[in-house]
Amino acid sequence: MEKVRVPRIGPGRPRNKPDCLAAGKSYSNGLRRNYVRGLGIRHTIPEKTDSQAARLRKGSRGGRPPGLDEQRYKKRNTVERAINRLKHARVVATRYDRRG
């Protein structure tokens, strides 16, 4: 996160902190969520199924489920698919997959 640079529209140096963060389920552990919250960044990270089951097993001691903005998460999926298309186009353009 320290290497993130968000360019400004006008003059000035780039910001170090994005407005929000969207990540996959693999980044849903408590340490990462707390780190991002500590930086003051809103996040959209879905909860893993096993973590959800463990939280529900604890009952009232399990706490509230983390919030998830589904519309923002859908946008993350769109960006990820666009990046994969660019990667595929690079493979075709450089012809790394050519045989013989």
Backbone bond lengths (Angstrom), bond angles and torsions (degrees), N, CA, C in turn:
res aa  C-N    CA-C-N  psi(-1)  N-CA   C-N-CA  omega(-1)  CA-C   N-CA-C  phi
1 M - - - 1.445 - - 1.531 111.66 -
2 E 1.328 116.60 -25.81 1.464 119.01 -178.58 1.525 112.07 -68.78
3 K 1.330 117.46 -21.55 1.462 121.14 -177.66 1.521 112.74 -89.94
4 V 1.322 118.05 -1.87 1.463 121.63 -178.52 1.517 109.71 -71.06
5 R 1.319 115.69 132.92 1.465 121.63 176.04 1.526 106.98 -130.69
6 V 1.328 116.90 117.02 1.455 122.38 179.18 1.524 106.97 -102.67
7 P 1.337 117.52 111.06 1.468 118.94 -176.10 1.520 112.02 -66.96
8 R 1.314 115.42 147.68 1.465 121.39 177.02 1.521 109.21 -90.05
9 I 1.321 115.36 152.55 1.464 120.28 178.10 1.522 109.99 -72.68
10 G 1.303 116.55 -42.02 1.461 121.10 179.72 1.517 110.91 -97.32
11 P 1.334 116.30 -158.32 1.460 119.24 178.91 1.529 111.07 -72.92
12 G 1.293 115.08 159.64 1.460 120.69 178.17 1.515 111.12 123.81
13 R 1.312 113.82 162.07 1.459 117.92 -179.30 1.523 110.47 -76.56
14 P 1.325 118.69 158.01 1.453 120.57 -178.75 1.532 112.02 -67.11
15 R 1.322 114.77 150.27 1.462 120.07 177.73 1.524 109.33 -76.51
16 N 1.326 116.21 152.91 1.459 121.70 178.04 1.515 112.06 -94.26
17 K 1.310 117.48 -10.89 1.454 120.68 -171.79 1.523 110.35 -127.19
18 P 1.335 118.08 121.73 1.467 119.69 176.42 1.520 110.82 -73.89
19 D 1.334 116.73 163.07 1.467 120.60 177.88 1.521 111.67 -69.81
20 C 1.327 116.08 -40.37 1.457 119.42 -178.68 1.529 109.54 -148.92
21 L 1.331 114.50 164.70 1.449 121.73 -177.47 1.519 108.62 -133.49
22 A 1.317 117.85 131.99 1.462 122.72 174.88 1.517 107.32 -119.09
23 A 1.332 116.20 126.39 1.457 120.78 -177.28 1.517 109.96 -136.86
24 G 1.321 116.16 166.27 1.456 121.85 179.98 1.515 112.03 -82.88
25 K 1.320 115.49 177.01 1.462 121.57 -178.31 1.521 112.30 -62.77
26 S 1.314 117.48 -25.36 1.460 119.61 -178.45 1.533 112.08 -66.49
27 Y 1.326 117.42 -16.69 1.465 121.46 179.78 1.525 111.84 -103.51
28 S 1.336 117.81 22.98 1.464 119.72 -171.20 1.523 114.44 -91.75
29 N 1.324 119.57 6.70 1.460 118.19 -178.36 1.530 111.32 -71.26
30 G 1.309 115.59 159.80 1.461 121.80 -173.95 1.513 114.50 -61.38
31 L 1.324 117.22 -36.24 1.467 119.68 -178.60 1.527 111.45 -62.42
32 R 1.310 116.31 -44.05 1.468 119.21 -179.86 1.517 111.49 -69.11
33 R 1.330 116.83 -40.96 1.467 119.92 177.54 1.531 110.42 -60.38
34 N 1.327 116.87 -45.26 1.467 120.55 -179.84 1.525 111.48 -65.00
35 Y 1.326 117.04 -37.37 1.463 120.67 178.73 1.521 110.74 -61.81
36 V 1.330 115.78 -46.87 1.470 120.21 -178.79 1.526 110.07 -67.20
37 R 1.327 117.17 -40.56 1.470 120.03 176.99 1.523 111.23 -61.94
38 G 1.332 116.22 -40.55 1.465 120.77 179.58 1.523 112.35 -61.89
39 L 1.320 116.86 -29.72 1.456 120.64 177.27 1.523 112.20 -80.78
40 G 1.327 116.79 -8.49 1.461 120.88 179.77 1.516 113.22 80.39
41 I 1.325 117.05 28.60 1.464 121.65 -178.85 1.524 108.31 -106.48
42 R 1.330 116.45 128.77 1.468 119.67 173.92 1.513 108.16 -68.80
43 H 1.330 116.43 144.30 1.456 118.11 -178.80 1.514 111.36 -134.22
44 T 1.324 114.92 153.75 1.456 123.91 175.36 1.516 106.73 -126.86
45 I 1.330 115.52 97.21 1.455 121.88 -179.49 1.523 107.44 -132.82
46 P 1.332 118.42 116.34 1.463 119.40 179.05 1.531 111.05 -68.84
47 E 1.314 115.83 153.92 1.453 121.49 -178.79 1.526 109.89 -87.83
48 K 1.333 116.66 138.20 1.459 120.45 177.11 1.521 109.96 -66.48
49 T 1.316 116.41 152.60 1.453 121.45 -177.98 1.522 111.47 -64.67
50 D 1.338 117.90 -41.41 1.463 119.53 -179.93 1.525 111.61 -69.24
51 S 1.324 117.92 -34.26 1.464 120.65 176.18 1.520 110.60 -67.03
52 Q 1.313 115.84 -38.58 1.460 120.67 178.88 1.529 110.16 -65.04
53 A 1.331 117.00 -43.07 1.460 120.75 179.08 1.521 110.75 -63.77
54 A 1.333 117.54 -41.01 1.467 121.05 179.30 1.529 110.51 -64.73
55 R 1.329 116.39 -40.14 1.462 120.15 179.03 1.520 110.33 -64.55
56 L 1.320 116.91 -42.40 1.464 120.69 -179.52 1.527 111.51 -68.63
57 R 1.340 117.23 -33.15 1.459 120.91 177.44 1.526 111.85 -62.80
58 K 1.313 116.34 -33.46 1.462 120.55 -179.08 1.520 112.79 -73.04
59 G 1.311 116.52 -14.84 1.465 120.23 179.51 1.509 111.22 72.13
60 S 1.342 116.22 -133.20 1.463 119.96 -177.27 1.522 112.02 -68.22
61 R 1.347 118.25 -20.51 1.465 121.22 178.68 1.523 111.69 -78.91
62 G 1.337 117.20 -11.19 1.456 120.92 -177.24 1.516 114.09 -75.50
63 G 1.305 117.00 -18.00 1.459 120.41 178.84 1.517 112.93 84.65
64 R 1.309 114.26 179.42 1.463 120.39 179.47 1.515 110.51 -79.75
65 P 1.324 117.04 152.05 1.468 118.51 174.01 1.528 109.88 -72.37
66 P 1.334 116.89 146.41 1.466 118.51 177.83 1.523 109.67 -67.65
67 G 1.309 116.35 143.31 1.461 120.80 179.92 1.512 111.62 -69.14
68 L 1.335 115.73 150.56 1.459 120.90 178.75 1.520 108.57 -139.86
69 D 1.321 116.02 119.26 1.460 121.26 175.83 1.526 107.31 -88.51
70 E 1.325 116.80 101.46 1.457 121.17 -173.05 1.532 112.59 -65.75
71 Q 1.323 117.83 -33.48 1.469 120.15 179.04 1.530 110.79 -64.98
72 R 1.319 116.52 -40.99 1.470 120.40 178.64 1.524 110.34 -68.27
73 Y 1.329 116.94 -36.77 1.463 120.33 179.38 1.531 110.42 -67.03
74 K 1.323 117.68 -35.20 1.463 120.80 176.87 1.528 110.57 -64.43
75 K 1.314 117.00 -36.57 1.466 120.34 177.36 1.524 110.81 -65.40
76 R 1.331 117.21 -35.67 1.458 121.33 176.88 1.519 109.75 -60.31
77 N 1.321 116.87 -42.54 1.455 121.68 179.48 1.531 110.42 -62.08
78 T 1.313 117.78 -41.04 1.459 121.73 179.19 1.529 110.69 -62.34
79 V 1.311 117.26 -43.96 1.463 121.48 179.25 1.522 110.12 -64.29
80 E 1.319 116.82 -42.27 1.460 120.36 -179.12 1.534 111.55 -63.13
81 R 1.338 116.92 -40.67 1.459 120.21 177.74 1.530 111.10 -65.93
82 A 1.325 117.86 -37.37 1.465 121.39 177.98 1.531 110.65 -63.96
83 I 1.310 117.32 -40.95 1.470 121.06 178.57 1.521 110.05 -64.31
84 N 1.331 117.26 -40.75 1.464 119.96 178.40 1.520 111.50 -64.39
85 R 1.331 117.33 -35.08 1.470 120.01 176.31 1.523 110.75 -65.07
86 L 1.332 116.22 -41.17 1.470 119.29 177.72 1.521 110.90 -62.70
87 K 1.332 117.02 -40.67 1.460 120.32 178.24 1.527 110.46 -62.52
88 H 1.313 116.73 -41.79 1.460 120.28 179.23 1.533 110.39 -64.32
89 A 1.315 117.59 -41.08 1.463 121.03 179.15 1.522 110.28 -63.86
90 R 1.310 117.65 -35.16 1.462 120.53 178.70 1.528 110.49 -66.22
91 V 1.332 116.63 -39.39 1.462 120.34 178.26 1.527 110.27 -62.54
92 V 1.319 116.53 -42.52 1.460 120.18 179.70 1.522 110.39 -67.65
93 A 1.320 117.12 -41.72 1.460 120.98 -176.88 1.526 111.79 -68.15
94 T 1.323 118.20 -37.98 1.457 120.49 -177.26 1.525 111.90 -91.31
95 R 1.319 116.89 -12.25 1.455 124.58 175.99 1.523 112.80 57.26
96 Y 1.343 115.97 41.19 1.458 120.70 175.49 1.512 112.06 -66.13
97 D 1.335 116.45 -27.29 1.449 120.22 -176.34 1.537 113.08 -87.51
98 R 1.303 118.35 6.88 1.466 121.90 -178.66 1.526 110.17 -70.15
99 R 1.314 115.96 138.25 1.467 120.55 179.81 1.525 109.48 -105.08
100 G 1.339 114.14 144.03 1.448 123.16 172.00 1.441 115.15 55.57
